[in-house]
Amino acid sequence: MSANPLQACFDVLLSPAKAFSSVKDKKGWAWLPFFLVIASTSAVFVHYFSVVDINWFQEQSLEQAAAMTGMTYDELKAASSEADATSAMLQTTISVVISLIAVNLLVAIYYLLATKIMAKNDYGFKNWFAFSWWASLPLVVSSLASILVLLFAVDSNISMNDLQPTSLNSLIFSLDQSHAWYNFLEAINLFSLWMIAIASVGLKTWLNIDIKKASIIAAIPSIAIYGLWAIYILFVA
């Protein structure tokens, strides 16, 4: 059993069954993974915008936006404001933090509804919201990997996708940014798979169900999101 919140964080990553057995009755402990995930993710973008060439970053962003929206680069350039690292850092960090909280709220609602149908239990929304932050702890390790990328970068022309060295695109496919499947393959990485694995063990532990059923419950949101995304790329993009 995990003796304290910090030990529970390490146990979630290394021995998740042990950790989830401990934290299911420790509602107040979930503030630590919440803080660690938010703080580590924010630190990545604060550091990123302190080292990236902001003019290069804006050029890359405009080129990518032109490819996605159908507007010309010149039109976007005329409509954009002067590059400012502080503003970009604040906007990006705030957006990412809001997104993390929103995603975990949705995940908690999903677990609340799905587990009522697939595995009868008495856990409420607060329990599942806490669960979602425990299962998100691989993002802390992912953030450390991103910071290492920044520390060892050879120049200041660093794209945000470079911050995900374990994406399928980085590890296997090496597609160019102009390729239709580029963003899809950049979005899937080893840490997202690790999160699904941890959630599977957590669900098995909390609900006393077999690992196959737990894995299905944990994987359904990702399968739905990436499945719809793949269909969009195949038939619309």
BELKALIN-V179511 format. One record per residue. RES is the residue in one letter. PHI is phi in degrees with one decimal (NA if undefined). Layout:
BEGIN
((RES & PHI) (RES & PHI))
END
This chain:
BEGIN
((M & NA) (S & -74.7) (A & -84.3) (N & -154.3) (P & -59.7) (L & -65.6) (Q & -62.6) (A & -62.1) (C & -62.7) (F & -65.7) (D & -66.8) (V & -57.9) (L & -77.7) (L & -106.5) (S & -145.8) (P & -60.0) (A & -61.0) (K & -62.1) (A & -66.5) (F & -68.1) (S & -65.0) (S & -81.3) (V & -81.4) (K & -64.0) (D & -107.8) (K & -120.9) (K & -60.6) (G & -69.2) (W & -68.9) (A & -66.6) (W & -64.3) (L & -69.5) (P & -61.8) (F & -57.9) (F & -64.2) (L & -63.6) (V & -65.9) (I & -64.6) (A & -66.7) (S & -68.3) (T & -66.2) (S & -62.8) (A & -60.4) (V & -59.9) (F & -76.7) (V & -61.7) (H & -69.2) (Y & -56.7) (F & -76.8) (S & -85.2) (V & -117.0) (V & -72.1) (D & -72.9) (I & -66.2) (N & -68.7) (W & -62.5) (F & -59.8) (Q & -65.4) (E & -60.4) (Q & -63.2) (S & -64.7) (L & -67.4) (E & -63.8) (Q & -68.2) (A & -65.1) (A & -63.1) (A & -68.1) (M & -89.1) (T & -98.2) (G & 90.6) (M & -76.0) (T & -81.3) (Y & -59.8) (D & -63.4) (E & -64.1) (L & -66.8) (K & -62.6) (A & -66.8) (A & -86.0) (S & -87.8) (S & -87.8) (E & -64.5) (A & -60.5) (D & -142.3) (A & -64.0) (T & -65.0) (S & -63.0) (A & -62.7) (M & -64.1) (L & -64.0) (Q & -61.9) (T & -67.0) (T & -63.0) (I & -62.4) (S & -62.4) (V & -66.5) (V & -62.9) (I & -61.1) (S & -63.4) (L & -60.5) (I & -65.4) (A & -62.8) (V & -62.3) (N & -69.0) (L & -63.5) (L & -65.7) (V & -62.5) (A & -62.8) (I & -63.4) (Y & -60.0) (Y & -61.4) (L & -58.1) (L & -76.1) (A & -64.4) (T & -74.3) (K & -66.1) (I & -83.8) (M & -95.4) (A & -156.9) (K & -55.7) (N & -160.6) (D & -110.9) (Y & -73.5) (G & -101.4) (F & -58.9) (K & -61.7) (N & -61.9) (W & -74.3) (F & -66.1) (A & -63.4) (F & -55.8) (S & -62.9) (W & -75.2) (W & -61.7) (A & -71.2) (S & -87.9) (L & -58.2) (P & -57.1) (L & -64.3) (V & -66.2) (V & -66.3) (S & -60.2) (S & -64.3) (L & -62.8) (A & -63.6) (S & -64.5) (I & -64.8) (L & -63.3) (V & -58.8) (L & -66.1) (L & -66.0) (F & -102.8) (A & -64.1) (V & -81.6) (D & -148.8) (S & -95.9) (N & -90.0) (I & -117.9) (S & -82.6) (M & -63.6) (N & -67.8) (D & -65.4) (L & -75.6) (Q & -115.6) (P & -69.4) (T & -104.9) (S & -68.6) (L & -60.9) (N & -67.2) (S & -67.6) (L & -82.1) (I & -125.3) (F & -91.0) (S & 54.0) (L & -77.3) (D & -77.0) (Q & -59.0) (S & -78.3) (H & -72.5) (A & -60.9) (W & -94.7) (Y & -59.3) (N & -65.2) (F & -60.5) (L & -75.3) (E & -72.2) (A & -74.1) (I & -92.3) (N & -140.2) (L & -62.6) (F & -71.4) (S & -66.1) (L & -68.4) (W & -62.8) (M & -62.2) (I & -63.8) (A & -62.7) (I & -64.8) (A & -61.4) (S & -61.6) (V & -65.3) (G & -62.6) (L & -64.9) (K & -59.6) (T & -70.5) (W & -71.4) (L & -100.3) (N & 56.5) (I & -116.9) (D & -73.2) (I & -65.5) (K & -63.4) (K & -65.4) (A & -62.8) (S & -66.1) (I & -63.6) (I & -60.3) (A & -68.7) (A & -88.5) (I & -53.9) (P & -58.4) (S & -67.0) (I & -61.6) (A & -64.8) (I & -64.1) (Y & -72.9) (G & -65.8) (L & -64.7) (W & -62.5) (A & -63.7) (I & -62.5) (Y & -60.6) (I & -63.2) (L & -68.8) (F & -114.4) (V & -119.3) (A & -66.4))
END
